[in-house]
Structure formats: structure tokens, C-alpha cells
Amino acid sequence: MLKETRNNAIIFNLCFFALACSVSLDLLVKGYPEKIFYLVSYVAVTYIILNTYKNPKILVSDKPLMLLCISLIFFSASKLIRAELFKNTDFIDIRDNYHTVGKRFLLTAFVLFYFNQCRRMLNKNVLKVSIAALFIGLIMALWLGYLSRTELEPRVKWTTDAATTGAYLAVFISMISIILIRKCFQSSVLSLLMFLGTFLASMIMVLLTETRAAIFLTPVLYLAFFL
């Protein structure tokens, strides 16, 4: 665990809320969510380097997490190598996508490690505000998605490049929301109501994308989580 000082706690809680806002805005605007994620990831990288220098044992303090982070690093390396090996391809957008995905998964490994190490510093009020931001973002995305439907483009894709991507991103945001709801409110009536509200919102969003695999997968994921 990283040292629980006042400054460390403030920075971590700011990063947690910023990342929640980044996720909640992902279907609404372009550019800003990525910038917020990169800013948080750079803070995570800095803290890990500094604290590993002071205490190298911190890297092996949680072996399952270490293995997860290593797997993410190897996955990101495969994408980055793929982008470099085929950098002369005519499909520039595909090459750039491999490079972007590789970079983001690499930074995600650091963010996960940092968040796990600092999880005891999370303020409950910050957690509640973060849940509210995610829920509001989900509802706004649902409303804007509904308004954006046309006869020529009946499938909603929001800020993504395809309706399928939009569907899975909606599921991703909703799953993060219910995990945090469960963490904050435990098995209470409020938790159940928020769970149902998030499920309905995300299910309608998936239906708007008309992505068959996501339409089948979403109820299964929610049922598994609920059980």
C-alpha cells in the first residue's frame, strides 16, 4: 500500500473522480475523456515510480494484481509491435488504432495498480459523487442517442466509429456504475433501485444500437452480477 498521507489521499480522490467523469463523458464528447485519462495515468505512473524506488517490494505485494498488470502490458506490447511492423500499410486508420489501443492498455496497467494501492484512501463522498457523474452521463447518453436516430442512420453510435463499439462502451460504463454502487451502498434497497435503473438505461441504449450480440450479452452480465 502507498503511504496514506493527506496529500496522497487528495490526489488519489481527485484522480478517481476525474476518471469517473472521463468514463461518463466518453459517449457524449470527443477529446476531453482521453485527455483526462492520460492525465490520471501520468499521475499513476509518477506515483508508482517514486514509491517503487522507495520500496521495491510494493510491486509484488499483490501477486494477482501484478499478474493482471503484466498481462495488460504484454497485450499492449503486441498491439504496439503490430503497429510498428505494419506501419507502411495503406490502412492508416487501422495502424493508428493498434497504436492507440496499445498505449491505452499500457497506461491502464499503471492506473489499475495505482488505484488498487490507494483504494483505502477513497473518500465515500467522492465515491457517491462519482456514481452520480456516471449515472448522469449514462442518462444523457441515452437521451442524446434517442434524439440522434434518423431514417438513414437508425443505429446509434454516439461518439464512436460504429454502433457495435457504442453498444459495448455503454455496457462497460454501466458495469462500472453498478460495481461502484455495490461498493458504496452494499445490499440495500437504494442499491437495488440504482441497479435496476442502470440496467434499464443501458439495456435501452444497447437496443438503440441494434447490436444483437450486446443485446444478448447485457442481461446475462447483469444477471451474473446480481446473483
C-alpha positions in Angstrom: 0.0 0.0 0.0 1.1 3.5 -0.7 1.7 5.8 2.3 -1.6 7.3 3.4 -0.7 10.9 3.7 -3.2 13.8 3.3 -1.6 14.9 0.0 -1.7 11.3 -1.4 -5.4 11.0 -0.4 -6.3 14.3 -2.0 -4.5 13.5 -5.3 -6.0 10.0 -5.4 -9.6 11.1 -4.8 -9.2 13.8 -7.5 -7.9 11.2 -9.9 -10.7 8.8 -9.0 -13.4 11.5 -9.6 -11.7 12.7 -12.8 -11.6 9.2 -14.2 -15.3 8.7 -13.4 -16.0 11.9 -15.3 -13.9 10.7 -18.2 -15.9 7.5 -18.4 -19.2 9.3 -18.1 -18.4 11.7 -20.9 -17.0 9.1 -23.3 -20.2 8.7 -25.2 -21.0 12.4 -25.2 -17.9 14.3 -26.3 -14.6 13.6 -28.1 -11.2 14.5 -26.9 -11.7 15.5 -23.3 -12.3 12.0 -21.9 -9.0 10.8 -23.5 -7.1 13.8 -22.1 -8.5 13.2 -18.6 -7.5 9.5 -18.8 -4.0 10.4 -19.9 -3.6 13.0 -17.1 -4.7 10.4 -14.5 -2.4 7.7 -16.0 0.6 10.1 -15.8 -0.1 10.7 -12.2 -0.3 6.9 -11.6 3.0 6.3 -13.4 4.7 9.0 -11.4 3.5 7.7 -8.1 4.4 4.1 -8.9 7.9 5.0 -10.0 8.5 7.1 -6.9 7.1 4.6 -4.5 8.8 1.6 -6.1 12.1 3.5 -5.8 11.4 3.9 -2.1 10.0 0.4 -1.5 10.6 -2.2 -4.4 8.5 -4.8 -2.6 5.4 -2.8 -3.5 5.4 -4.4 -6.9 4.9 -7.9 -5.5 2.6 -7.1 -2.6 -0.4 -8.2 -4.6 0.5 -11.1 -6.9 -2.9 -11.5 -8.7 -2.9 -7.8 -9.5 0.7 -8.0 -10.6 -0.1 -10.8 -13.0 -3.1 -8.8 -14.3 -0.9 -5.8 -14.9 1.8 -7.9 -16.6 -0.8 -9.5 -18.9 -2.1 -6.0 -19.9 1.5 -4.9 -20.6 2.1 -7.9 -22.8 -1.2 -7.3 -24.6 -0.3 -3.6 -25.2 3.1 -4.7 -26.4 1.5 -7.0 -29.0 -0.6 -4.1 -30.3 2.3 -1.6 -30.4 4.6 -4.1 -32.2 1.8 -4.9 -34.7 1.5 -1.1 -35.4 5.3 -0.8 -36.0 5.6 -3.9 -38.2 2.8 -2.8 -40.5 3.4 1.0 -40.4 3.6 1.2 -44.2 0.1 -0.2 -44.7 -2.4 1.7 -46.8 -4.9 1.4 -43.9 -3.6 4.2 -41.8 -6.6 4.3 -39.5 -6.2 0.6 -38.6 -2.5 1.1 -37.8 -3.3 4.2 -35.7 -6.0 2.2 -33.8 -3.4 -0.5 -32.9 -1.0 2.1 -31.6 -3.7 3.9 -29.6 -5.1 0.7 -28.1 -1.6 -0.5 -27.2 -0.7 2.8 -25.5 -4.0 2.9 -23.5 -3.8 -0.7 -22.3 -0.2 0.0 -21.2 -1.3 3.1 -19.2 -4.3 1.1 -17.8 -2.0 -1.3 -16.2 -0.4 1.5 -14.2 -3.8 3.1 -13.4 -5.1 -0.2 -12.0 -2.0 -0.8 -9.9 -2.2 2.8 -8.5 -5.9 2.6 -7.8 -5.5 -0.7 -6.0 -2.7 0.5 -3.9 -4.6 3.6 -2.9 -8.1 2.1 -2.5 -8.2 2.6 1.3 -7.8 6.4 0.7 -11.1 6.7 -1.3 -13.5 9.1 0.4 -17.1 7.8 0.5 -18.4 11.2 -0.5 -16.1 11.2 -3.6 -17.4 7.7 -4.4 -21.0 8.9 -4.2 -20.3 11.9 -6.4 -18.5 9.7 -8.9 -21.5 7.4 -9.1 -23.8 10.4 -9.7 -21.5 11.5 -12.5 -21.6 8.1 -14.1 -25.4 7.8 -13.8 -26.0 11.3 -15.2 -23.6 10.6 -18.1 -25.5 7.4 -18.8 -28.9 9.1 -18.8 -27.6 12.0 -21.0 -26.1 9.5 -23.5 -29.4 7.6 -23.6 -31.3 10.8 -24.3 -28.9 12.1 -26.9 -28.7 8.7 -28.6 -32.5 8.6 -28.9 -32.6 12.1 -30.4 -29.8 11.3 -32.9 -31.7 8.5 -34.6 -32.7 9.1 -38.2 -34.2 7.0 -41.0 -30.9 6.9 -42.8 -28.9 6.2 -39.5 -31.3 4.2 -37.3 -28.4 2.6 -35.3 -27.0 4.9 -32.6 -23.2 5.1 -32.3 -22.7 8.3 -30.2 -19.0 9.4 -30.4 -17.7 6.0 -31.5 -16.9 4.9 -35.1 -19.5 2.2 -35.1 -22.8 1.2 -33.4 -21.2 -2.0 -32.1 -18.5 -0.1 -30.4 -21.1 2.2 -28.9 -23.0 -0.7 -27.5 -20.1 -2.3 -25.7 -18.9 1.0 -24.4 -22.4 1.6 -22.9 -22.2 -1.9 -21.3 -18.7 -1.0 -20.0 -19.9 2.2 -18.4 -23.0 0.6 -16.9 -20.9 -2.2 -15.4 -18.5 0.2 -13.8 -21.5 2.1 -12.4 -23.1 -1.0 -10.7 -19.8 -2.2 -9.3 -19.3 1.2 -7.6 -23.0 1.2 -6.5 -22.5 -2.2 -4.8 -19.3 -0.9 -3.2 -20.9 2.2 -1.8 -24.4 1.1 -0.8 -23.9 -2.7 -0.3 -27.1 -4.8 -0.5 -29.6 -2.0 0.4 -32.9 -1.1 -1.2 -31.2 2.0 -2.7 -28.5 -0.2 -4.2 -31.2 -2.4 -5.8 -33.1 0.6 -7.2 -30.0 2.1 -8.7 -29.0 -1.3 -10.1 -32.4 -1.6 -11.9 -32.2 2.0 -13.1 -28.7 1.4 -14.6 -29.8 -1.9 -16.1 -32.8 -0.3 -17.8 -30.8 2.7 -19.1 -28.0 0.5 -20.5 -30.4 -2.0 -22.0 -32.3 0.7 -23.9 -29.0 2.1 -25.1 -27.9 -1.3 -26.4 -31.3 -1.7 -28.1 -30.8 1.6 -29.8 -27.6 0.3 -31.3 -29.3 -2.8 -32.7 -26.2 -4.9 -31.9 -27.5 -8.4 -31.5 -24.5 -9.8 -29.5 -24.7 -7.0 -27.0 -28.5 -7.3 -26.7 -28.0 -11.0 -25.7 -24.9 -10.4 -23.5 -26.0 -7.4 -21.4 -28.9 -9.3 -19.5 -26.5 -12.2 -18.9 -23.9 -9.9 -17.4 -26.4 -8.2 -15.2 -27.9 -11.5 -14.0 -24.5 -12.9 -13.2 -23.6 -9.8 -11.2 -27.0 -9.7 -9.4 -26.6 -13.4 -8.4 
